[in-house]
Amino acid sequence: MRIGELAALVGVSTRTVRHYHHLGLLPEPERLANGYREYRLTDAVVLARVRRLVELGLSLDEIRDVLADERGRDLREVLLELDADLARQQEAIATRRTRLAALLKEAELRPDSAVSPEMADVLRELPAGSRFAEFDRELLALVDTAAGEQERARFAGMLRSFTTREAREGVAAIYTRLDEIADAPPDDPRIAGIAEDLAGRIPAEMAALLAGQRLDAVWLEEMPAAQREVFKLLVTTLKERAC
């Protein structure tokens, strides 16, 4: 994807992306032969995490000022000011400290550890261990991090229907079937069956969200050919059902 698509996916401006490149917060891909930089899903994940840290209260400008200021204003002063600001937002502080305490109890922090508490609860219940499961977790974490507070809660709510025992077993089975076609051609005969099974498991609100997706969406292009065809067929099926 290009820089504009990356910025739109995460919910920042292209100017912000370039600024993060300048500060060394986001690695800058090499230019292709056509002069454009090609960003991948991993770049979007990193960018979304930076945005999330900014939302938690750490100012890039303040960090830059601490490094550049020759008058002795150090990081401790900045952190004390930040703590005072957070103290005036007691409800938000309580939520964040609860989440941090849960993270600190984990033996090993995972790539999805910085998601919202609602999404963390969902991810803990979803099947893990397969190749597609790991891709799905990264994609869900990206959507959660890039969304606003209300959208995060709504999106996590959509996914809760997949966390029952019966639903988890069905999701795990679909993950396995998607793994099996990871190296298959885009006309593999198993594609239609997987797409049909998926369409029957998706709740109405999420189906409406997926039906609004474009068939050339960036997240689709990150998948192997046969998996991509599954989700293109799924989106097409959901669009037809919505009519």
C-alpha positions as CSV (number, residue, x, y, z in Angstrom):
1,M,0.0,0.0,0.0
2,R,1.1,3.6,-0.5
3,I,1.6,6.2,2.2
4,G,-1.9,7.7,1.7
5,E,-3.5,4.3,2.1
6,L,-1.4,3.5,5.2
7,A,-2.4,6.9,6.8
8,A,-6.1,6.4,6.0
9,L,-6.1,2.8,7.4
10,V,-4.7,3.9,10.8
11,G,-6.5,7.2,10.9
12,V,-3.6,9.7,10.7
13,S,-2.4,12.1,8.1
14,T,0.4,11.4,5.6
15,R,2.2,14.3,7.2
16,T,2.1,12.5,10.6
17,V,3.5,9.4,8.9
18,R,6.4,11.4,7.5
19,H,7.0,13.0,10.9
20,Y,7.2,9.6,12.6
21,H,9.7,8.6,9.9
22,H,11.8,11.7,10.7
23,L,11.7,10.9,14.4
24,G,12.7,7.3,13.8
25,L,9.4,6.0,15.3
26,L,8.4,4.2,12.1
27,P,10.9,2.5,9.8
28,E,10.9,4.0,6.3
29,P,10.6,1.4,3.5
30,E,13.0,1.7,0.6
31,R,11.7,3.2,-2.6
32,L,10.7,0.8,-5.4
33,A,11.9,1.2,-9.0
34,N,8.9,3.4,-9.7
35,G,9.9,5.8,-7.0
36,Y,7.1,4.9,-4.6
37,R,7.5,3.4,-1.1
38,E,5.5,0.2,-0.6
39,Y,4.1,-0.2,3.0
40,R,2.9,-3.6,4.4
41,L,0.5,-4.6,7.1
42,T,3.4,-4.7,9.6
43,D,4.0,-1.0,9.0
44,A,0.4,-0.3,9.7
45,V,0.6,-2.2,13.0
46,V,3.6,-0.3,14.1
47,L,2.0,3.1,13.2
48,A,-1.2,2.2,15.0
49,R,0.7,1.3,18.2
50,V,2.5,4.7,18.0
51,R,-0.9,6.4,17.7
52,R,-2.2,4.4,20.7
53,L,0.8,5.5,22.8
54,V,0.1,9.1,21.9
55,E,-3.6,8.6,22.9
56,L,-2.4,7.4,26.3
57,G,-0.9,10.8,27.0
58,L,2.7,10.8,25.9
59,S,3.4,13.9,23.7
60,L,6.0,13.6,20.9
61,D,6.5,17.4,21.1
62,E,7.3,17.1,24.8
63,I,9.8,14.3,24.2
64,R,11.4,16.3,21.5
65,D,11.6,19.4,23.7
66,V,13.2,17.4,26.6
67,L,16.0,16.3,24.2
68,A,16.5,19.8,22.7
69,D,15.9,22.1,25.7
70,E,19.2,23.4,27.1
71,R,17.5,25.2,30.0
72,G,17.4,22.1,32.2
73,R,13.8,21.0,31.8
74,D,14.2,17.3,32.0
75,L,12.0,14.3,31.5
76,R,11.0,14.0,35.2
77,E,9.3,17.5,35.0
78,V,7.4,16.5,31.9
79,L,6.2,13.2,33.5
80,L,5.1,15.0,36.6
81,E,3.0,17.4,34.5
82,L,1.6,14.5,32.7
83,D,0.7,12.7,35.9
84,A,-1.1,15.9,37.2
85,D,-3.1,16.0,34.0
86,L,-4.1,12.4,34.3
87,A,-5.1,12.9,37.9
88,R,-7.8,15.3,36.7
89,Q,-9.2,12.5,34.6
90,Q,-9.7,10.0,37.3
91,E,-12.1,7.6,35.5
92,A,-9.8,7.3,32.5
93,I,-6.8,6.8,34.8
94,A,-8.5,3.9,36.7
95,T,-9.3,2.1,33.4
96,R,-5.8,2.5,32.1
97,R,-4.1,1.4,35.3
98,T,-6.3,-1.6,35.5
99,R,-5.2,-2.6,32.0
100,L,-1.5,-1.9,32.8
101,A,-1.8,-4.1,35.9
102,A,-3.2,-6.9,33.8
103,L,-0.3,-6.5,31.3
104,L,2.4,-6.5,34.0
105,K,1.1,-9.8,35.3
106,E,1.6,-11.5,32.0
107,A,4.8,-13.6,31.8
108,E,5.4,-12.4,28.2
109,L,3.9,-9.4,26.4
110,R,2.4,-10.4,23.1
111,P,2.0,-8.2,20.0
112,D,-1.7,-7.7,20.8
113,S,-1.1,-6.7,24.4
114,A,-1.6,-3.0,23.9
115,V,-5.2,-3.3,22.6
116,S,-8.2,-2.0,24.4
117,P,-9.5,-4.1,27.4
118,E,-12.6,-5.0,25.4
119,M,-10.6,-6.4,22.5
120,A,-8.1,-8.1,24.8
121,D,-11.0,-10.0,26.4
122,V,-12.2,-11.1,22.9
123,L,-8.7,-12.1,21.7
124,R,-8.1,-14.2,24.8
125,E,-11.2,-16.3,23.9
126,L,-10.5,-16.7,20.1
127,P,-8.7,-19.8,18.9
128,A,-4.9,-19.3,18.4
129,G,-2.0,-21.2,17.1
130,S,-2.7,-21.4,13.4
131,R,-1.1,-19.2,10.7
132,F,-4.3,-17.5,9.8
133,A,-5.3,-17.1,13.4
134,E,-2.2,-15.0,14.0
135,F,-2.9,-12.9,10.9
136,D,-6.5,-12.4,12.1
137,R,-5.3,-11.4,15.6
138,E,-2.9,-8.8,14.1
139,L,-5.7,-7.4,11.8
140,L,-8.2,-7.2,14.8
141,A,-5.6,-5.5,16.9
142,L,-4.9,-3.0,14.2
143,V,-8.6,-2.2,13.7
144,D,-9.1,-1.8,17.5
145,T,-6.1,0.5,17.9
146,A,-6.9,2.7,14.9
147,A,-10.6,3.1,15.9
148,G,-12.0,5.7,18.3
149,E,-13.2,4.8,21.8
150,Q,-16.8,4.2,20.9
151,E,-16.0,2.3,17.7
152,R,-13.6,0.0,19.7
153,A,-16.4,-1.0,22.1
154,R,-18.8,-1.6,19.3
155,F,-16.3,-3.6,17.2
156,A,-15.4,-5.8,20.2
157,G,-19.1,-6.3,20.9
158,M,-19.6,-7.7,17.4
159,L,-16.9,-10.3,18.0
160,R,-18.2,-11.6,21.3
161,S,-20.6,-14.0,19.4
162,F,-17.4,-15.9,18.3
163,T,-16.3,-16.5,21.9
164,T,-18.8,-19.1,23.0
165,R,-17.5,-22.7,23.1
166,E,-19.5,-23.8,20.0
167,A,-18.5,-20.7,18.0
168,R,-14.8,-21.1,19.0
169,E,-14.8,-24.6,17.6
170,G,-16.3,-23.4,14.4
171,V,-13.8,-20.5,14.1
172,A,-10.9,-22.9,14.8
173,A,-12.2,-25.2,12.0
174,I,-12.3,-22.3,9.5
175,Y,-8.8,-21.2,10.5
176,T,-7.6,-24.7,9.8
177,R,-9.3,-24.8,6.4
178,L,-7.8,-21.4,5.5
179,D,-4.4,-22.6,6.5
180,E,-4.9,-25.6,4.2
181,I,-5.3,-23.3,1.2
182,A,-2.5,-20.9,2.0
183,D,-0.4,-22.2,-0.9
184,A,-3.3,-23.0,-3.2
185,P,-4.2,-21.3,-6.5
186,P,-7.0,-18.7,-6.6
187,D,-9.4,-21.2,-8.4
188,D,-9.1,-23.9,-5.7
189,P,-12.5,-25.7,-5.4
190,R,-12.4,-25.4,-1.6
191,I,-12.8,-21.7,-1.8
192,A,-16.6,-21.5,-2.3
193,G,-17.3,-23.8,0.6
194,I,-15.2,-21.9,3.1
195,A,-16.7,-18.6,2.0
196,E,-20.3,-20.1,2.4
197,D,-19.5,-21.4,5.8
198,L,-18.1,-18.0,6.9
199,A,-21.1,-16.2,5.6
200,G,-23.4,-18.4,7.7
201,R,-21.4,-17.7,10.9
202,I,-21.1,-13.9,10.8
203,P,-23.6,-11.9,12.9
204,A,-25.8,-9.4,11.1
205,E,-24.0,-6.2,12.3
206,M,-20.6,-7.5,11.2
207,A,-22.1,-8.8,7.9
208,A,-23.3,-5.3,7.2
209,L,-19.8,-3.9,8.0
210,L,-18.1,-6.4,5.7
211,A,-20.6,-5.9,2.9
212,G,-19.4,-2.3,2.8
213,Q,-15.8,-3.3,2.1
214,R,-14.2,-2.9,-1.3
215,L,-12.9,-5.9,-3.1
216,D,-9.5,-4.2,-3.5
217,A,-9.3,-3.3,0.3
218,V,-5.7,-3.3,1.6
219,W,-6.3,-6.0,4.2
220,L,-7.4,-8.4,1.4
221,E,-4.3,-7.8,-0.6
222,E,-2.1,-9.0,2.4
223,M,-3.5,-12.5,2.1
224,P,-2.3,-15.4,0.0
225,A,-4.2,-15.8,-3.3
226,A,-6.7,-18.5,-2.4
227,Q,-7.5,-17.0,1.0
228,R,-8.0,-13.6,-0.7
229,E,-10.5,-15.2,-3.0
230,V,-12.4,-16.6,0.0
231,F,-12.9,-13.2,1.5
232,K,-13.7,-11.5,-1.8
233,L,-16.4,-14.1,-2.4
234,L,-17.6,-13.6,1.2
235,V,-17.9,-9.8,0.7
236,T,-19.7,-10.3,-2.6
237,T,-22.1,-12.8,-1.0
238,L,-22.8,-10.4,1.9
239,K,-23.4,-7.5,-0.6
240,E,-25.9,-9.6,-2.5
241,R,-27.7,-10.6,0.6
242,A,-27.9,-7.0,1.8
243,C,-29.7,-6.0,-1.4
